[in-house]
Amino acid sequence: MLDVIGVGLGRTGTRSLKEALELLGLGPCHHMSELFTNPSSIAEWLRAAEGEPVDWERLYAGYRSTVDWPGAAFWRDLVAAYPEAKVLLTVRDPGRWYDSVAQTIHATRFADPDTMPPAVRERFDAHPELWDQPKVVETLVWQGTFGGRFTDRDHALAVYEAHRAAVRATVPAERLLEFDVAQGWEPLCAFLGVPAPDAPFPLLNTTAEFQRRLATPR
């Protein structure tokens, strides 16, 4: 049963929010990184991406919250399926968001396995289920969300703004918090009705960290 649904697009602080929710006792929190932790789930996400019916309770079994893609691509379904869940829309400066996506997850869009860095190819070969993860991202994100036009900056920025507007128009104000992770614990904890932990708010997965991790074998 999901208690918190993050509907913000990737690279809006979703990795930091995942860690924050888990520190607040609202985890485990699903995030794209979970597909690498649990590659056996990728096949079901791919079926969802291809339009097959989804059993959300089964797909999110064991999780209390979700942020980032792939879940964010299904935000309307999740908001409807879990009417008691609180909804978090992570936001950041649109131009900085676009640059971050372009330099990280779009730059690692490996349509051809031969273009993969050796460290990534080695990991995929060791866990064959991972070969479907790029298909999930391609279907839901680059084709589904951006219509195959992410490299058109103006188009991508318009998609970003339209997404924010759609969330605001759909989710009742009392269920929704628009949140910039730079704001720290106070607005998040007030919205969720939980005390702030005695620890700094996590700020993770910067562009430099993402690129460094990509080059490191696992």
Phi and psi in degrees as a GROMACS rama.xvg file:
@    title "Ramachandran Plot"
@    xaxis  label "Phi"
@    yaxis  label "Psi"
@TYPE xy
-82.9545  128.976  LEU-2
-97.2381  -24.722  ASP-3
-137.028  132.163  VAL-4
-119.927  116.546  ILE-5
-90.2786  121.959  GLY-6
-109.601  4.0106  VAL-7
-72.3479  147.414  GLY-8
-68.398  159.397  LEU-9
-57.4291  150.592  GLY-10
70.7783  26.4211  ARG-11
-112.243  27.2533  THR-12
91.3847  19.7938  GLY-13
-67.4896  -34.0098  THR-14
-68.3017  -38.45  ARG-15
-65.165  -40.479  SER-16
-65.9596  -38.432  LEU-17
-54.8821  -50.8309  LYS-18
-63.0694  -40.6047  GLU-19
-63.4218  -44.6281  ALA-20
-63.2242  -37.3448  LEU-21
-69.492  -36.2227  GLU-22
-65.7621  -27.619  LEU-23
-85.532  1.85903  LEU-24
83.664  16.7892  GLY-25
-108.264  29.0951  LEU-26
-112.218  179.951  GLY-27
-61.0468  149.094  PRO-28
-113.16  126.975  CYS-29
-78.8536  144.874  HIS-30
-159.405  160.57  HIS-31
-51.8208  -32.2553  MET-32
-61.2431  -23.2761  SER-33
-66.5246  -24.0105  GLU-34
-67.2784  -28.5773  LEU-35
-81.6515  -32.8416  PHE-36
-71.1414  -36.9835  THR-37
-127.599  70.6484  ASN-38
-62.1561  -18.4015  PRO-39
-65.6415  -16.8674  SER-40
-82.4594  -12.8143  SER-41
-62.5552  -40.6263  ILE-42
-58.584  -39.8163  ALA-43
-70.9689  -36.5252  GLU-44
-65.0369  -36.1649  TRP-45
-66.236  -39.9833  LEU-46
-62.3456  -40.3791  ARG-47
-62.4579  -43.5376  ALA-48
-61.5861  -30.4199  ALA-49
-88.5151  7.53593  GLU-50
94.1246  8.42552  GLY-51
-76.5346  155.388  GLU-52
-58.0647  146.636  PRO-53
-121.469  132.093  VAL-54
-96.3777  96.1894  ASP-55
-63.6428  -36.2615  TRP-56
-61.7006  -38.7211  GLU-57
-72.9472  -42.7614  ARG-58
-65.8048  -34.3263  LEU-59
-103.26  19.6493  TYR-60
-56.5751  127.633  ALA-61
91.5788  -9.73569  GLY-62
-102.152  145.121  TYR-63
-106.339  -13.0907  ARG-64
-152.286  163.722  SER-65
-145.204  142.052  THR-66
-142.493  164.424  VAL-67
70.3866  173.604  ASP-68
-71.0544  154.277  TRP-69
-79.0185  -20.0709  PRO-70
-56.8346  -37.5673  GLY-71
-61.3285  -24.8431  ALA-72
-69.3245  -19.63  ALA-73
-111.645  28.7138  PHE-74
-60.168  -37.1987  TRP-75
-63.3642  -43.8623  ARG-76
-62.6473  -43.402  ASP-77
-68.7718  -41.0088  LEU-78
-61.5801  -37.3078  VAL-79
-75.024  -37.7225  ALA-80
-71.6554  -27.1797  ALA-81
-124.535  73.9478  TYR-82
-65.3749  -16.4617  PRO-83
-91.9528  -10.2594  GLU-84
-72.2535  144.587  ALA-85
-83.8438  150.861  LYS-86
-119.166  128.301  VAL-87
-114.701  123.246  LEU-88
-107.259  99.7363  LEU-89
-74.2607  138.03  THR-90
-135.769  157.486  VAL-91
-156.996  172.291  ARG-92
-53.5959  125.98  ASP-93
-57.9562  -41.7038  PRO-94
-64.7745  -41.7341  GLY-95
-67.9838  -35.7139  ARG-96
-60.7677  -48.2608  TRP-97
-60.1725  -45.8737  TYR-98
-61.7945  -38.2462  ASP-99
-65.2243  -45.5611  SER-100
-61.5607  -44.4004  VAL-101
-61.4422  -35.5405  ALA-102
-88.9062  -7.65201  GLN-103
-122.362  -91.1159  THR-104
-68.6527  -30.3152  ILE-105
-75.3164  -34.7235  HIS-106
-66.9358  -19.4112  ALA-107
-105.716  26.2483  THR-108
-82.3251  94.2958  ARG-109
-94.6641  88.6111  PHE-110
-68.738  -29.944  ALA-111
-117.698  120.589  ASP-112
-54.0475  -26.944  PRO-113
-67.9992  -15.7263  ASP-114
-88.749  -4.59179  THR-115
-70.4714  141.712  MET-116
-59.4088  147.77  PRO-117
-54.0909  -37.7341  PRO-118
-63.5318  -37.7565  ALA-119
-72.618  -44.3308  VAL-120
-60.2539  -39.5578  ARG-121
-61.4654  -42.1322  GLU-122
-68.195  -41.9524  ARG-123
-64.6681  -40.1143  PHE-124
-64.9196  -32.1372  ASP-125
-75.7416  -22.7258  ALA-126
-132.692  85.1037  HIS-127
-56.6884  -25.1984  PRO-128
-60.3717  -25.0509  GLU-129
-66.3754  -19.4633  LEU-130
-63.3901  -20.3981  TRP-131
-86.6686  -10.7049  ASP-132
-62.3919  -45.0838  GLN-133
-60.4052  -28.697  PRO-134
-67.8787  -39.3847  LYS-135
-60.4306  -47.9616  VAL-136
-65.2148  -44.0484  VAL-137
-60.7621  -44.9824  GLU-138
-69.3067  -47.0003  THR-139
-81.7158  -38.8575  LEU-140
-97.1937  -66.6868  VAL-141
-70.8314  -37.3252  TRP-142
-91.8074  -46.1988  GLN-143
-69.7866  -55.7442  GLY-144
-75.3496  -44.1814  THR-145
-105.796  3.93715  PHE-146
59.2766  30.0991  GLY-147
73.1802  16.1409  GLY-148
-127.557  31.483  ARG-149
-61.1924  -34.7769  PHE-150
-67.6812  -13.8522  THR-151
-82.6759  97.0207  ASP-152
-54.8135  -45.2228  ARG-153
-62.2362  -40.0994  ASP-154
-64.3739  -47.0183  HIS-155
-62.0079  -40.7577  ALA-156
-66.098  -35.0775  LEU-157
-66.8053  -38.1567  ALA-158
-62.4141  -44.1951  VAL-159
-58.1746  -47.8278  TYR-160
-68.9454  -37.387  GLU-161
-65.4348  -35.6957  ALA-162
-63.4784  -46.9392  HIS-163
-59.2531  -43.646  ARG-164
-64.7518  -39.9844  ALA-165
-65.5013  -39.785  ALA-166
-63.722  -46.791  VAL-167
-59.7873  -37.9471  ARG-168
-76.0248  -20.7734  ALA-169
-99.9042  -42.0274  THR-170
-91.9072  126.229  VAL-171
-55.9666  142.839  PRO-172
-56.2183  -33.974  ALA-173
-72.5376  -15.7895  GLU-174
-94.8868  -11.0514  ARG-175
-115.58  135.815  LEU-176
-125.222  122.484  LEU-177
-87.2048  125.513  GLU-178
-137.829  127.306  PHE-179
-101.788  123.763  ASP-180
-59.6255  -20.3153  VAL-181
-65.6464  -15.8175  ALA-182
-74.3246  -19.5807  GLN-183
78.6633  -158.904  GLY-184
-69.72  -37.0572  TRP-185
-54.5693  -57.0328  GLU-186
-67.6929  -33.8026  PRO-187
-65.4988  -49.1545  LEU-188
-68.0249  -36.5294  CYS-189
-63.2239  -42.1068  ALA-190
-66.5437  -40.9515  PHE-191
-83.2148  -11.9644  LEU-192
71.363  37.1176  GLY-193
-129.984  153.809  VAL-194
-73.3758  149.05  PRO-195
-73.2131  136.85  ALA-196
-73.4875  160.988  PRO-197
-87.4812  63.7709  ASP-198
-157.113  150.458  ALA-199
-62.1682  148.918  PRO-200
-65.6708  131.803  PHE-201
-70.574  131.554  PRO-202
-124.163  98.6588  LEU-203
-121.485  167.41  LEU-204
61.1627  44.8951  ASN-205
-63.43  168.429  THR-206
-57.5132  -43.6702  THR-207
-64.2266  -41.0293  ALA-208
-64.3688  -42.2855  GLU-209
-58.8689  -48.4757  PHE-210
-66.3149  -37.0131  GLN-211
-67.1095  -41.2899  ARG-212
-64.9189  -37.4609  ARG-213
-60.4966  -34.4054  LEU-214
-86.0157  -0.0965577  ALA-215
-104.354  121.062  THR-216
-62.0504  150.133  PRO-217
